[in-house]
Amino acid sequence: MEAATFVARYLKAAGVKRAFGLPGGEVLALVEGLRAAGVDVILTHHEGQAAMMAEATGWLTDLPGVCFSTLGPGASNLVSGVANAFLDRAPLLAFSGDHSDAFKPRNTHQQLDLVELFAPITRFAGELSAENALDLLTRLFDVATGTTPVGQPGPVYLTVANEELRLTVADPAMAERHVERAGNRWRASSSIRFGDERDPFERAAMTVDASQRPVIVAGIQVVQYSVERQLRELAERINAPLLVTPQAKGSLPEDHALFAGTFGAFGQPAIDSLLQSSDLAIMAGVDGVDFITPWPTKPPALSITGVPERRRTFQPIFEVAQSPLALDRLTARCRPKPAWLDVEGHRRRLAAGIHLGWSAGTFQADTGSMSPQTVLKALRETLPADGILTCDVGSHKLQACQQWQTLAPKTFLTSNGLSSMGYAIPAAVAAKLELPDRHVAAILGDGGLLMYAGELETVARLGLPLTLVVLVDQSLSLIKLKQERDALPIHAVDFGPVDYAGLAQDLGLNGRRCPTYEDLSSALRAASRADRATLIEVPIDMGWYRPPTGQAALDVG
């Protein structure tokens, strides 16, 4: 069995359905191995976008998404997508070509120390060979999923030379056994002892019982460990208002009576006021990478986690670390509490802080454009409850994180830890490929689209009926807001007009320009019934990103 055949067959048996990438001569053996094994090879126009497609696949499935590139610039283009998976804790296997060891001393063309390049943004970076393929790939599959050692999922990166992939693995019989066992791998359940205490949950429950005004903050691990039911039961038992971080949106349905908003998005003054009124923050599965803005020094924090946070972006007074995340053990030991906060009144204040006290369609008369809030409202009214929204990075992300009502986990996808522009379209592609029966929409800014506009052809070629909503203000609006905040000249943030609807049509998509609310609603309904992707271009007034009079702007660094 050739090494390329083993790698491809192992991935197929483990549940990998597709690999995303841009091939070069140095990975043709891998591409052929994947094709022969029945793994779909999805051609993209940029390697970073391939990595983001793979990252979103890993986030949705809990199995490593797979991406590949050639060496040199192909590998360096992977970096942003791999770094995104690293900071958003998504399982990923990234491969790139490389020169053989025999060739490297005689050549400098496209030669980089790729292992050193990827080491800081991966859980493992190394070289794959025919000799180590059996041990390395099977072990690293568990590393990527966070199974061995018990830890956070994340990306694994492997360089490989074509010459190595075409060599025979050392033990073909063992390779066959590895392939047979590949489908049985999953996250292991194991306990991590905390100090010398026999039951740290007893102390944690005493801390909760002693509080009068607890609040719960749900983090990324709630979704990773699929303990959404346990989270809801804890909140309901102690009547605690519940905040989420962006990657945890949907862990409590946001129409629940105890849902209190998203930490680190527009409207933060209302969130800060809630936290200042609380006497205990129960950090449920919170990872430091969850935070866009720094966690305040008060209230005191109690951390219940599956994997202890290493960077200590918040300092808990007490922490219970157990994998899998065991929120039910805390709930069982806590006494019921009466409600202490008027959550409905808090949500009204939060809505006022993000300009939601309006009627749809009010604002385009004077400016010839709509507010982003209006666009999100129209999109929410059209997208089914189980539909998936992928959100790019920019001012609209900070608005959507607060405004978008998410009713189920993994139905709001965004780049959070890295906050990389260009995420929405590849994430939407991955979601529609993985969940073809779900309605998938993406919301993105014109700046983000122009970075990777070639992926519109990828969407068209794959025949994916996506709804792509592009907010057009001809500006990097979040950076412009920061210039305004710092009293700097507005400079190097504006760009020229583009016919986005026409561009989409030229690349094989439906294209609509919608300057009014009525146009937008009609286009969204038509897109939901279309048999191919629709790009909807909406001119917006970025002024509605500014905070209401008297409120400070969100400091996102």
Residue, then its C-alpha position, 0 to 999 in steps of 0.5 A: m500500500e502506497a503512503a498516499t493510499f493509506v492516508a486517503r483510505y484512513l481519512k475516508a474510513a474515519g468519516v472525512k467526506r471531502a478535502f478543500g484545496l488548491p493543488g500543486g505538483e508536490v501534492l498530486a499523489l495526495v490528490e489522486g489518493l483522495r480521489a481514488a478513496g472516494v473523498d471529494v476534492i473541492l478546488t478553491h481559488h485561495e488556500g486560506q479559503a480552503a482552510m476556512m472551509a475545512e475549519a468550518t467543517g470541523w466545527l460542525t462535525d467534530l471531526p477534522g476538516v481536511c485542506f491541502s496546498t502546494l509548497g511555498p506560497g501555497a502553504s503560506n496562504l494556508v496560515s490564516g485559515v489554520a490560525n483561525a482553527f487554532l484560535d476557534r478550537a476547531p479540529l483540522l488536518a492541513f497538508s502541504g507539499d514540500h521538497s524531498d530531503a534529497f532535493k532541498p540542499r540543491n534548491t532554494h525556490q519556494q523553500l520555507d521552513l514550513v514546520e517552523l512556520f506552522a508550529p505556533i498555530t497548531r497542536f502539532a506540526g511535522e513531516l509525514s513520510a512513508e515510514n512514519a505515516l501509520d503512527l503519525l496520522t493515527r495519533l494526530f487524528d486524536v490530537a486534532t479532535g482533542t482526544t489524546p491528550v485530553g485537551q482542546p481540539g485544534p489544527v494539525y499540520l503535515t508537510v509531505a513530499n510527492e516522493e514519500l507519498r509514492l513509497t510503500v508503507a512499512d507494514p501494509a497489514m497494519a495499515e489495513r487494521h488502522v483503516e478498519r479501526a478509523g471509524n471508531r475514534w471519538r473523544a474519550s471521557s476522563s476525569i481530571r483531579f482538582g487538587d486533593e479535594r474528593d468532590p470539587f463540585e461541593r465547594a463550587a455549589m457552596t460558592v453558588d449557594a452563597s451568592q445572591r445575584p449569580v450570572i452564567v457566562a456560557g463559552i465555547q466548550v458548552v458547544q464542543y462538549s454538547v452540554e446545552r441541556q445541562l446549561r439550561e438546567l443549571a440556569e433554570r435551577i438557580n434563576a440566573p440570567l445567562l450571557v453567551t460568548p460569540q461561539a456559544k450563541g445558541s447554547l441557550p435558545e435566545d428566546h429563553a426567558l433567562f437569555a441576557g445577551t452576548f458578551g463582547a458585541f455592540g450594546q456592551p454597556a448594558i452587559d457591563s451594567l448587568l455584570q456590575s450588579s451581579d455578585l458571582a459569574i459562573m463561567a461555564g466552559v469559557d475559554g480565554v479565546d472566547f473574549i473579544t473585549p477583556w473580561p472585567t475584574k468583577p464580579p468574582a468568577l467561578s470556572i467550570t471547565g473541561v480544559p483549564e485556561r492556560r493564558r488566564t484572561f480571567q482569574p477565577i476564585f475557584e475552578v473545577a476542571q473535568s472532561p467532559l464538561a460536567l455542568d450537571r454535577l454542579t446543578a445537582r448540588c445547587r439549591p434553587k434560587p429566586a429570580w433577582l433580575d428583570v431580564e426582560g427589562h435588561r433586554r429592552r435596554l440592550a436593544a436600545g443600545i444597538h438601535l433596535g427601537w425602530s420600524a423596518g424601512t424607516f431609514q433609507a429615505d434620506t440616505g438611499s440606504m438601509s441600516p444594518q439592523t434592518v437588513l439583519k431583521a429582514l434576514r432573520e424573518t426569512l431564515p428558518a429557525d434551524g437555518i445557518l447564518t455565517c457571519d464575516v468580520g467587521s462592524h456587522k459582526l459586532q451588530a449580528c452577535q448581539q442582534w441575531q436571535t440564535l435558537a440552536p447551537k452551531t447555527f451562527l458561525t463566525s471567526n472569533g478568536l482570529s476574527s479574520m475577514g473572508y470567513a463567511i463564504p467558505a463557512a457557508v460552503a462548508a455548512k451547505l455541503e455538510l448539511p444540504d437540507r438546511h437553509v444557509a445564508a451568509i452576511l458579509g461586508d463589501g471589503g471582505l468580499l473583495m478580498y476573496a471574490g474568486e470564491l463566488e465561482t467556487v459557489a457557482r461551480l458547486g451548485l450550492p443554493l446559498t443566500l449571500v447578503v453583501l452590506v455595501d458602504q464602500s468602507l472598512s467601517l469598523i476601522k473608520l469608527k476607530q479613527e473617529r473614536d481616536a480623533l484621527p483623520i479618516h484615511a485609507v479606509d474607503f474604496g470605490p464602487v463595485d457592481y456586486a450583483g453584476l459580478a455575481q451574475d458574471l460568475g454564475l450566480n443570481g445577483r440582485r441589488c436591493p436599495t429598499y426594505e421591500d426589495l430586500s424582503s422580496a429578494l430574500r424570499a426568492a433566494s430561499r426558493a432558488d436552485r442556485a446561489t443568490l448574491i444580494e447587494v444592499p447599500i447601508d448607512m454605516g452611521w447606524y453602527r455608532p453607539p447611541t448618544g451618551q454611550a461609549a464605543l466598544d473597544v475592540g483593540 
